[in-house]
Amino acid sequence: MKLFETSKQYSLKKSIYINLRWIGTIGQFISVYLVYFYFNFNFNFLYSNIIIAIGVISNLYLIFIYKKTQLSDRSALIYLFIDIIQLSGLLYLTGGIINPFVIFLIIPSVFASSNLSFRTNSLLVLITSISILFLTFYSQELPEPLNDHFHVSPYYYYSIPLALVIALLFLNYFAIIFGTESKLRKDALNKMEAIMANEHEMLSLGGQAAAAAHSLGTPLSTIKIITQELSKQLKGQKDVIQDIELLSSQVERCNEILRKLSLNPNEEDDFIDEDLSMRDYLKEIILSFREISKKDFILNLDQDFNSKRITKSIEIVYGLRNFIGNANKFSKSKVFINLKSNNDFTMVAIEDDGDGYPSDILSKIGEPYLRSTKTSNKEKKGLGLGLFIGKTLLEKNFASVNCSNSETRSGAEVVIKWNNKDLFNL
């Protein structure tokens, strides 16, 4: 499973990579032929064409023989290695490190840094650095007659490979950092979409269950009446009476099961698909938590409360529930929910009496897969995925979300605010 996840996470799309290689190959071809035939520069034209042909052949191999649509981490390393060596060969024949096209040597490793594993990126950086150092000390002259007029001091000459290596390390570092963040966020968003799809599926199943309970209620009632009549008529026949009583008990059991289905075990989801005011949404969410938690939920309402209904939005309900659920999880005994709303804005503040957010993750709240090193209780450790999902869903629906430690209480505080023109026009 781990190997599968790794191959899924680190790969290159073959079609995009092939197109980029064709662009590079065509650029090399045009440059070589333009310099040789138009500018009449003299260099090793035959070997240059052989090196370009290596790139063409490897690309044709990718198209016609390599059947997979994705290049695995290992395959990508091999082909990017070929790209670096092939370009290094061309530069070796045309001036080495002082060839202005030497900047293209860092492109393969930078291109791969956000898509491949850290080990592969490190190997590509090492190969590129070795190629730059090799071209610094070993190469043929610039094409004639350019080599007769172009001379640089040693200070400038050796600053070129130094600048290239620094740029290579700098660009790869930032590409790896941003690529890792992008992968984590993409993974978290995929999980969020799966959760939302499950919510919609549960709503659909709940409706179907209620319809089934309603439809089966009448025939089961009829069976129950018939069993009662048979019980009276066959009162003296003990063997038959036992079977009738068993049938009656099973009918009653079916009725109980159907009643549970019609009541919908996921009672916290009953209101999601309705148009309610923010106050009613909060009351329903709090009610669903009171049924499973012994914590004290305190809802404070502003006197100038705006009772206008919000067009049903499962994202808002799920986002609010995530933050209230987080407060319930980390609070000691109380969760405070304050609602303020007027003609201009609506604000929901959620506070708890817990220990608050750890200081080492306070500035990163809202990012997925956070782990605090300062929380000793394993049960109170989390990945930050709930906060990420809640924040993303609410911000998607035009809310501003601010997470901090409460100034009035010991725990955490989340302030969610909408402009009413955005909230009521979803």
N, C-alpha and C positions, 0 to 999 in steps of 0.2 A: 504494500500500500504506500509506503514511504517513497519507494522508487517511482511509482506511478505519479504521485503528487509532484515529485521533483521534475520528472520529464514534462509534466503539464505546466509547471511554473517556469522552467527554463527551456525555451525553444525559440526558434526563429521561423517566421512564415516563409516558406520556400519561394513562393511567387514574388513577394516583395524583394527578397534578397537577390533573386535572379535578375529582376529589373534593375536594381541598383548596380549589379555587376556589369550588366550590358551598358549602362550609362558610363561606368568607369572605363570599360574596354573600348567603347566608341571614342571616348575622350582621349585615351592613349593613342588610338589609331590616328585620329585627326591631328594630334600634336606632332607625332613622329613624321607623318607624311607632309604636313605643312612646313615643318622646320627643314626637312630634307629636300623637298622639291620646290617650295616657294621661296624660302629664304636661302637655299643653297648652302646650308650648313653641313659640314662633314663630320659624321660620327658613324658608329658601327650599326648601319641600317639593317643588315641581315639578322644579327643577333637580337636586335630590338623587335623585329617582326616575329622571331621564334618565341620570344618571351610573351608577346601579346597573344600568340597562338595558344600558349599554355592556358591563359585565362579563358579563351574562347572554348577550348576543348573541355575544360572543367565545368564551364557553364552548360555546354551541351550534354555532358554527363548528368548534371543535375536535372535537366529537362527530360531526357529520354530514358535514363536508367534508374536514377534515384526516384522511386515511386511515392515516397511519403510526402504528405503536404506540409509537414513541419520538419525543420532540421533540429535534431536533438542537440543537447549541449555538447556532446562529443563530436558529432558530425560538423556542427558549426565551427568548433575549434579547428578542425582539419582544414575546412575551406577558407576560413579567415587567415589561417597560417599561410595557405597558398597565396592569398591576396597580398599579404605583407611581403612574402619572399619575391613574388612576381614584380611588385612595384619597386622593391629594393633592387632587383636586377636591372630594371630600366634606368633607375637613378644611378646605379653603378656605371652604366655605359655612357651616361650623359652628365657627368660632373659631380656626382655624389652629393655631399651635404650642401654645396653652394648652388645646386639646381633649385630654382624657385618653386618647383613642384614638389619639393621634399615635404611640404606641409601636409600633402595628401597621405603621407605614411602613417599619421596618427588616426586617420579616419576609421579603419576597420575595428580597432580596439574600442574607440569611443562609441561607434555604432552598436557594438555588441554589449557594452557595459551595462545597459539597462535591461537586457533581455536574457543574459546568460549568468551562470553561477559565479560566485566570487573567485573560486579556484581557476575557472576558465579565463575570467577577466585578468587575473594576476598573471597567468601564463602569456596572454596576448600582450600585456604591457611589457613583460620581460622580453618577449621576442622582438617587439617594436623597439625597445630601448637598445637591445643588442644590434639590431639592424642600423639604427641611427649612429651608434658608436663605430660600427664597421665602416659605414659610408664616410665617417669623419676621417678615417685614417687610410682607407683603401677605396680608390675609385679611379676611373679614367678622367681625362681632361674634359672640360666643357667643349661642346662642338666647335670646330674651327669655322670662321676666324674669331669667334667670341673669346676663346681662351687667350688670344694674343692681347686683348685690351682689358680683360677683367682681372684685377688683382686686389686682394683685401689683406689687411693686417692680421697677424695671428690672433689678436684680441677679438676682432670681429668674427674671424673664422670659427674660433672655438666657442663663441657665444651662441652661435646658431644651434648646435646640438644641445647645449645647455638649456636654451629657451624651449626647444622642442620637447625635451624630456620633462621639464617643469609643466609645460602646457598639457602634455600627455597625462601626467599624474593628476593634475588639477581637474581636467575635464572628466577623466574616468572616475575620480572620487565623487564629484557632484552627480554624475550620471548614475552611479551605483546607489548613492543615497536617495535620490529622487525616484529611481526605479524601484527600490525596495519599498518606499512609502506608497508608491502607486500600486504595487502588487498587494500590499496589506489593505489599502483602501478598497481596491477592486474586490478582494476576497470578502471583506466585510459587507460591501454593498450587495454582493451575490447572496450572502446569508440573509441580509435584510429583505431582499426580494423574495427569498424562499419563505421567510416568516410571514410576509404580507400575503403571499399566495396561499399559505396554509390557513391564514385568517379568513380569506374569502371562501376557501373550500369548506371550512368549518361552518361558516354562515349558511352556505348552500346545503350542507348536510343537515344542519339544524332545521332548515325549512322543510326539507324532504322528510325528516323524521316526524315533524309535527303533522305534516300532511298524511303520512302513513298512520299515525296514531288516530287522527280524525277519521280516516277511511275505515280502519279496522274496528273502531269502537262499536259500530252498529252490529256487524255480524257476531262479534263476541258477546254482546248483550243478548242477542237472540239465542245463542248457544246456552248462555247462562239460564235464561228463562226456561228453555226446553229441559235442561237438566233438573231444574227445580220441579217441573211438572212430572217428569219421569220418576223423580224421587218420591213424590206423593203417590203416584199410581202403583209403583212397585215396592211399596214400603215393607211388605212381608218377605221379600226375596233378598236375603242378606248378601249373597254372592254378587248379584247385579247392583245392589245399593252401594257396595264398596267401589265398584268400577265407576258408578255415576258420581260418587263423592270425589273420587280421584280426578275425574274429568272436570268437575266443578272447581276443584282447587287449582287445576292447571289453567282454567279460563281466568280465574282471579289473578294468578301469577302473570299471565299475559297482559291483563289490564294494568297491573302495577308497573310492568316494564314499559308499556306504552305511555303511562302517565309520566314516567321519568323522562322519556324521550320528548314528550310534548312540553314538559317544563323546561327542557334544554339544560343539560348539566353545565354547559359553559354559560352560566347566567351573566357573566360579566360582558358577554358579547351581544346580548339581546338588543342593546340600545345603539350599537355601532352604526347600523344602517338607517338611522332616523335623523330627522332635522330637529336638533335641540339647541337650547341656549348653552353658553359656556358653563353657567351655574349647574344646569342639569347634567351636562357631561361629567363635570367634576363629582357631583353627588353620586352618579351611577358608578364611576370608577372607584370612588371611596367605598361604596357599598360592596363592590366585588372584593375589595381587599379586606374589609371587616369580617367577611365570611371565612377567610382563611388565616387571618392574623389576629393576635391578641393586642396589637399596638393600638394606641389611641389616636384617631385621625381627627384633627380639629380644623374645620373649614370656616374661615372668616370672610364675610362678604362686605363689600363697600356699600354704603347707604345709597349712593347714586348709581346703583347697578344698572347696566344696560341689558335688558332681557331679550334682545333681538335674537332670533334663531340663526344658527349657522347651517349652511348647506352641508349635508352629511359628508364627512371626510374621515375615513378610517385612518388616514395618516396622522391627523391631529389627535384622535383618540389613542392610537397606539403610542404616539410620541409622549403624550401626557402620562399614560400608564407606565411607560418605561421609567420616567423620572420619579413618579410617585412610588413605583415598586422599588426603585433604588433607595429612596428615602426610607421606605419600610424595612428594607434589608439591613441598612446600616444604622438605623435609629436605635436608641435604648428603650424608649417606651412611647414616645410621642412623635407625630408628624404634623406639621403646621402647614396649611394651604391657605393662602390669602388671594382673593380675587378682587381686582379693582378694574372697573370698566365705566367709561363715560362715552360721550359722543365721538371722541377723537381716538381713543386707544383702549385696548383690553390687555391687562397684565395679570399673570398668574405667578405667584412666588411660592416655591415649595421649600420648606426648611425641615430639618430634623434635629434631634437632641443627641446625635451620635458624636463621633470624634472628628468629623469633617474630612475633607480631602487631604491626603498626604501631601506635604509640601513639595516632594520631588516630582509629582505629576500634575500639580495645580495648573501650571502654565501649558500643559499638553492635553487638558481635558477636551474631549470631543474627537480625539484620535483613537482609532481602533487598536486593540491589543496592547493596552498599557498594563504594566505591572509595577506596583510600588514595592520598594525594597524595605520600607519602614513599617509595613503592616505585618504583625506577627501572627495574627489569627488567620489560619488558612481558610476558614469559612467566610471570612470577610474580604478575601482577595478576589479580584475579578480581572477580566481582560479588557474592560472598558468598552466592550461591544454594545452593551445596553445603552450607555451614554451616547455612543457614536450613532446608533440607530435612532434614538430619540431626537438627538440634535439634528441629524440629517433630515428626518421626516418633518420636523417642525419648521426648519429653515426652508425646506422645499415649499412649505405652505406660508411663506412670507413672514415667519416669526424671527425675532432676534432672541438668541439664547445666551445668557451669561451665567456661568457656573463659578462659584466662589465659596469661601467659608463664611458663614454667617457672622455678622458683627454683633448681633444681639443674643445669639444662642451659641452653643458649643459645636453644633454640627455644620453640615453643608447647606448651601442655599443655591437654588436655581431660579432665575428670573426669566420668564418667557413673556415677550411683549409683541403685540400686533398693532398696526394701524387698522382701525375699524374698516376703512375703505378696502383694505386687502382681505381682512378676515371674513367679512360678510359678502364678499364677491368671489369666493373660491369656486 
